[in-house]
């Protein structure tokens, strides 16, 4: 009996302790909820007071502002509204890199930036109940991925073009290094052939003015010279003598021959050829003038007959 009483006393004491703990816990919970409610109420009151104070300050600023400040404030407000309206119009799945908007696109589509919903396809795929926000997000991701792939292809194409240009440049440099002396050799060959043709015409007594000028250039350093082929000696004369009293056709042929010689010689003997061209041009002008002023043979014959009759 005594042991049973002891056990019952222990149970009653433990139950009373637990009851006290629960009561304290509930009291603390009530106190915390009450304090939280007071804090939220104070926070709301503070926000309300702050809004009212902000409104009062705004009205006070409006009362003391100048007309210029008032216009500036209204203009800023208007620009802000326009920017917000534009952002609402342009907002869609099209990225900034695409220069199309709802109001400016080649398709005349006022809903270009709106997400297209293919209802039947979504139902077939079992996604008919998908949210609009999720569908817009998927569309944006897909468009962004496609644009990224396009940019990647463009970069690869530019890289290939740059590599091809580098390859062509290296190839040209190699060819230039390999055949660099070919132009000079070709020019020397052409010059030598021109001299040979000129020498042949001189030997056959059908020399042209350009032949005599070329011979003068070759032997101008000494008064007389024996040609390497064994020709007879000749006396150098004034080169201007070779280009006087020629026909108009001869002067025109001379100019063409000088162009060829200058192309072969380059800057060599440039001053000499300039002087020859100057004098030949003057002689050609005189020849053309004398041809216009000189009477024809028929007219000259008539003039002589008139003089004979007068005598």
Secondary structure, DSSP 8 states (H G I E B T S, - for coil): -HHHHHHHHHHHHHHHHHHHHHHHHHHHHHHHHHHHHHHHHHHHHHHHHHHHHHHHHHHHHHHH--HHHHHHHHHHHHHHHHHHHHHHHH-SS--TTS---SSS-TT--TTTTS----HHHHHHTT-TT--HHHHHHHHHHHHHHHHHHHHHHHHHHHHHHHHHHHHHHHHHHHHHHHSTTHHHHHHHHHHHHHHHHHHHHHHTT---HHHHHHHHHHTTTSSEE--TT----EE---GGGGGSS--HHHHHHHHHHHHHHHHHHTTTTHHHHHHHHHHHHHHHHHHHHHHHHS--HHHHHHHHHHHHHH-
